[in-house]
Amino acid sequence: SFTIFTCLPHDVLQYVTDWVSTFESRVQLHLTCTKMHALDWRSTAPLTIPLVMDNACLGDVGACAVAQALMRMGQSGPERLHLCNNGITDVGAENIAAALVSSPVRLKRLYLESNHVGDAGAYALSAILVSDHPTLQEVDLRNNQLSDICKVELRSPPERTMLVDWSLPSPAYMQEVHSDINSKMRCILFSWMIELCKKDGRWFDEHKSFQAFSIVDQFLSSFAVDRKRLQLVGVAALFIAARQGCKEDWRKEQQLREYFAYITDHAYSTEQVFAMVCEMRDALDHAVYQPTTFNFAIRYLTLTGWTPVAISLVEYILYLAALDYPCLKYNPQVTAAASVLIAHSTIDMSSRPLRDCKTIVHKCLPVTAQQDLEACLIDLHSLQSREYELLMTQGTPELNSLQYIYASTAEHKVAYQQPIVVRWAIPVKKEGVKERHEENDTTHLESHSITCNVDESPLKVNSGTAVRTKAASANALVGRVSDEN
């Protein structure tokens, strides 16, 4: 019967392929025999869209089909969509933008990293963010073909984010730029910033804490600062991060200025704080609001599954990495992926085996980043082991220290979790196995069914206390489990 089916004319076979409901099934049909290889599995919109379609060779044809599917699905469509490394150009990006404008989709986050999108597609997507779209919150256009002028001009409202390329902090900036400060002073500054952020939930959450760390490192990578102004740089970075997500409000801004003057015991006036804020914003430009290790960790936890304990452990490991200056040598994606793999290895999440977690991380990480993952896993294990041994020796951690915060019941006592060595092996193709044509690649068209708690943002709700309770937020998140599950 299959032989008779393949004897049908090409246009009939293409018509049959177009009626298949999903990209995955079409590709499987596409691989059945040589004659089927001539069919285009991307030409029409599928009935459902996988959560992850990275490295799927979609091109503009597939991107237009995805745009059609988004319009047809409307409110039943996905809340986030991964379309990285698919050869998508301005044509595909503009079609997706048109779909978001013309249809009541519920898409919140669109990841288009490592495509061929130029200025026209970037401006089309940016216009949606600026136009106060009801759902879209984040568009990732890193590693595309945007001009420098476009990157500077792309501006999104404070509560939304357009991610473009930026220079990562130099891992050797202490030696190359500074003569009056060192890595130990940076660690002391970051420890003070963590304590401050954990104490005052009115202005800070984990997103903003790590955003402030990123801003400090980016600024110090290019500009020499003496030790007397180092704390001022930290205060200004916290101010910039605290303003993200807040609509323009001169009263709130004045309160922020007064607050930051107060927390430094008036060592700096409100005018000095604001002057440093302006200097840092002008110097860093569009690099101010860019993804951090915490942003990437939330992406990976959303894909791999999470529990409140796992979130606490990931936060703890990322804070340890932030305090450790040598960890700057790792790309934020690498550090985030390593922390998630450690959490999955340490915390019992039997519904998502570790091998599945590694597979998902492998699909999301660029090849260049995967090469550093093994070394990063070793370094993070060393940091965690050092703190664990110190905690076991001391018994009672120092008040308000990172150990103290994450040894508390509210943070599930993750500081007491015994460190586990996690190994990472980059998959290697077996020799002698003939490779399929790249358009036949189905590896990255899998729809990930998350059986742990899954939500668009598996985060805690700020309570404003030094150590915040996660139970209430976890219950709230369980009540908002994504329809993509």
N, C-alpha and C positions, 0 to 999 in steps of 0.2 A: 504493500500500500504506500510505503514511503517513496518507492521508486516512481510510482504513478504521480505522486504529489510533486516530485522534483521535475517531472516532465512538463509541468504547466508552464505557460509563457511567463516571461520575466515580469510583465506588468501585473499579472494575476498574483504571482508570488509576492510582489511588493505590496499589493493591496492586502493580501492576507497578513503580511508582516505588520502593516500599519494598524491592523485591528487587534494585534496582541497588546494586552493592557499595560505591560511594564517594560521598561528598558531592559531589565535583566532577562526576562523571558524572550524578548526579541533577539538579544545577543546569543542566547542559547540556541535559538532557531538558526541564527546566522552562522553558527559554528558547525552545523550538522553535516554540511557537505560543501564542496568547492563551488557549486552553482549558487548556493545561498550566500556566498561571500560577496557577491555583486550587489546584494540588496543593501539598502540604507536603513538601519534600525533607528535612526535619529530623526527621520523626516516628519513625523507627526507626533503630537503631544501624547504622552502616556496618561493613563488614568490615575496613577499614583507616582509620587516622586520619592526616591530614596533619600534618606537623611544625608548620606555622604556620597558624593559623586566626584571626588577628587581623582585626577589622573585617569579619567574615563574616555578621553579623546572625543569629547562632545563637539568641539568646534562651535562655530556660529550657528550651524544647522541645529545641533543639539540644544544650544542655548535658546534659540527661538522656540524650539519645541517645549522646553522647560517653561518659557514665558507663557506660551499658550496654555500649558497645564496649570500654571499658577492662576491665570484668569478663570479657567473653568472650575478649579477647585475652590476658589474664593476663601471663605472662612474655614473650610475644612483642610486647607493646605498646611504645609509645615511652618513652624515658627522660626526655623533657621535652615540655611541651605549652604552646603559646602560644594563649591564648584571650582576648586583650585586646580591649576595646572591642566587646563583643558583646551588651550589654544583659542580662547575666546577673545575677540577683538571688539572694537567700538560697536560693530553691528549687533553682536550678541548682547553687549551691555546695554545698548539703547533699547533693544527690544524688551529686556527684563525691566528696565526703568519704565517703559511705556505700560507694561503689564501691571506694575505696582501702582501706577497713577490711575489707570482706567478700571481697576477691579478692586473690590474690598478684601484684599488678601490680608492675612494675619502675620506675614513674614516680619520678624524682628531683626534678624542678623543674617547678612549676606556676605559670604566669604569668597572672594574672587582673586585670591593671592596667586601670583606666578602665572598670569595669563598674558595676553598681548593688548590689553585695554589701553587706549590712548587718552588724550585730553577730552575728546568729544564724549566718549563713554563715561569718563570720570565726572565731567560737568553735569551730564544727564542724571547720574545717580546722586550727586551732591545736591542738585536742585530739589530732589525729593526730600532729603533731610531738612533743607532750609525751609521747605514749604509746609512744615509741620505735619508730615505724614502721620496718620493715626497709629501706626504700629512700628514702622522701620526705625531702629535705634542705632544700628552699626553697619558700616560697609567697610570691608577690608580690601584695599587695592594695593597692598604692598607688592613689590617686585613685578610691576607692570611697566608700561612704556609711557609714563607721564613725564611731561617736561618739567623743568625746575620751576618755571613760572606757574604752571598749573598746581604743583604741590604747595606753593606758597599761597596761592589764591583760594585753594579748597578750604573753606571754612564751614564748620557745622555748628549748630546751636549748642550751648553748654550741655544740654541733657542728651545729645546725640554725638556720634563719633564717626569721622571719616578717617580711616587709617591709610597712610601713605608711607613711602620709604623714608627712613631717617638713619642717621649714623649712630651706631651703638657706642656706648662709652668705651674709651680705650682701657683695656685691662692693665695698662702700665702708666696711667696718667699721674699717679702719685710721684713716680720717678721722673717723668717727662715734663710735667708742668709745675709741680709744687716744690717749694723748698722750706716752707714754714709749717706745713701740716703733713700728717702721715696716715697710714691705714688705721692705726690704733685710734686716732682722733676721730676718724670717720666712723669707726665702730661705736665709739662713745656717743657721737651725735645720733646715729641711727637708733641706738638703744634708748636714748632720751625721747626720740620721735615715736618709737613704738609704745613706750610707757604713756606718752601724752595721748596718742591715738586710742589706746585701750581705755583710758580714763574718761575721755569726753566723746560720747557717741553723738552729740549734737552735730558735730562737723565732720566726723571721720568714720569710715568703715575700712575693711581690708583693701578694697579697690584703691581708695585714696591714699592709704598708707604706702602701698607699693608704688603708686604713681609719684608720690613725693620722693621716695628713694630714687626712682628713675630720673626725676628732674634734677636732683642734687648731683648724681653721677654724671649726667650729660653736661651740666654746667661746669663742674669741676674738671671735666675732660678737656675743656678749651680755655678756661680762664683761671689764672692764678689768684688764690685767695689767702689772706693771712689768717692766723688762728683766731684773731679777735673778731673776724667777720664770719667765721665758719658757722656759728650758730645762727647768725642772721640769714645765711643761705638756706639752712634747714627750715627756719621759720617761714621764709618766703616760699619755699617749695611746698610746705604744708598749706600755706595760704592759697597758692595756685591750685593745688589738688582739691582743697575744700570748696573752691568756687566752681569746680566742674560739676555739672548736673544741676546747678542753681541758676534760675533765671535772673536777669539783671535786676538788682534791688539795692538801691544806694543805702538803705537803712541796714540791711543785712551785711553789706560790705563794710560799713562803718563799725558794726558790731564785731566783725571779723578782725578789723584792724586793731580795735581796742582789746579784743581777746588775746591776740598774739603779742601785743605789747605787754599785757598782764602776765602771760605765761613765762615771759623772759624776765620777769621782775623789773620791768621797765628799763632793762638794759638798752633797749632800742625803742625809739619813739614810733608812733604810728606812721609818721612821715618817712622815717628810715625804712620801715618794713615795706611800705608801699613803693618807695623808690627802688628797693632791691627787687620787688616783684616785677616792676616795669622793666628793669634792666635784664632780668632773667627771661622774661617773655620775649623781649625784643631779640635777645641773643639766640634763643632756642627756636623761635618761630613755630612752625607746624610740628616740631618734634616734642612739644610740651605734652600733648595728649596722645600717647602712643601705647600699644599693648605692653603689659608688664608680665613678669612670670606668673602673677596671680591671674591675670586675664586668660592666659593660655591654659593654666591649670584648671580653671572653671570650664573652659571648652572641652578639655580632655575628660574631666569628671562627668560632664553632661553626656558624653559619648560612651564612656566605659561603665557608668553607673557609680553611685556614691551612697554613703551613709553619713550621718552627722559626725561619727567618730573619724571617718576617713577625711572629711573636710578639715577637722581640727588638726589631724596629723599632717596633712598637706600644708596648711597654714604654718604650722610649727617648723617644718622642714624649710619652707620658703623663707621664713624669717631668719633662720640660721644661715641660709645661703646669702641673704641680704647683708647680714652682719659680717660675713667673711669676704674680704676684699678680693682674694684670688678667684672667687667664683664668678667675678665679672668676665672672665675669659670665655664663659659659656653663653651661647645665645639664649635669650629668655625662653624660647620654645624648648630647648634642651633641658634646662633646669626644671621647668614646669612638668615636662614629660617624666623626668626622673623621679620627681616628688610623687607623682600619681602612681607610677609603677611601684615605688616603695610602699605607698599606702595600700595598694591592692595586695601586695605581698604580706603586709603586716596584719591588716584587718581582715577578719573573716567575712568575705563577700562571696559565698559559694555559688550564688546565682550568676556571677560573672567570673569565670575562671581566669587565672592570670594569663594564660596563653591567649585568650580572646582579647584581653586588655592590651597585650603586647602587639597583637595583630592590628588593632585599631590605631594604636600609637604609631606603628610602622607606616600605616596609610596616611596619617596626618602630617608626619614630620618630613621635611625635605631631606633628601639623601645626604646633603652636606651636614645637616644637623645630626642625623643618625650616627655619623662617624664619631661624634664626641659624646654620645650618650653613655657608653660604657665607662669612660673616665669620670663623667659627671656622677654616675651612680656610686662609684667608689668614693669620690670626694664627699658626697652628701652622707654616705654611710659613715665616713670618718667623723664628720661634724656631729652627726646624731650620736655616735658611740661616745665621743668625747664628753658631750653634755650628759649622756646617760650615766657614764662612770662617775662624773662629778656629782651628779644628783644622788647616786647610790652611796657615795662617800660622805657627802655633807648631811644627807638625810632631809634637812629642811632647806629649801631654796631661799635665796635672798629676796626680801620683800620687793614686789613690783618688777622683778626681773622677768625675762622671757621664760625661764624655767618655772618661776612662781606662777605665772599666768597659765601656762600649759600643763602644770602639774595639778591644777585645780579641778574640782568635780565638774564645773561648768564647761571646761574644755576637755572633758572625758579622760583626764589624767594621761594625755598622750605622751607627755614627757617621760612617763614611766614605761612606755612601750619599748621592749627590748629590740634594738636595731637588728635588721635582717639583711644579709647580703643578697642583692638582686643582680643577676647577670643578664646582659643583653647581647644577643647575637644577631647581626645583620643577615637577613635571609640571602643566601647565595644560590643562583640558578645552577642546576646540575648540568655538567658538561654532557654533550651528546643529545640533549633534548632540544628538538627544533622549536624555535620561538614562533608564536603566533604573530600574525600581522598586528601592529599596535592598535588598529581599530577594532580588533577582535578581543581586546583585553577586557575581561569582565571582573577583574579582581576588585576594583574599587566601586562596583555598583551594588554592593551588598547593602541591604537595609538592616541597620543594627537595631535589634529588639532589646531594649534596656529593661532588665527585670529588677534592678535596684531602684531606689527613689530617683526619678528623673524629672528635671524641670529645666526651664530655660536658664535659670540662674540659681543653682543650689547654694544659696548663701543664707547667713544668719540675718535676723532682724536686729537693728541697733537698739540696744536698751539703755545706752548712756552710762552703764556702770563699767567699773574697771575690768571685770570679767563677766561677759554676757552669757545668759542662758541660751542654749541651743535647742532645748526641748520644744519650746513654743514655736520657734521658727521651723523646726523639722516637721512638726505637726501641720503647720500652715502650708509648708511645701508639699507634703503628702496630699493635701487637699487640692493642690493645683497641678497634679501630675499631668504632664504633657500628653496631648492626644496622639503624639507620635509614638507612644509606647506600644 
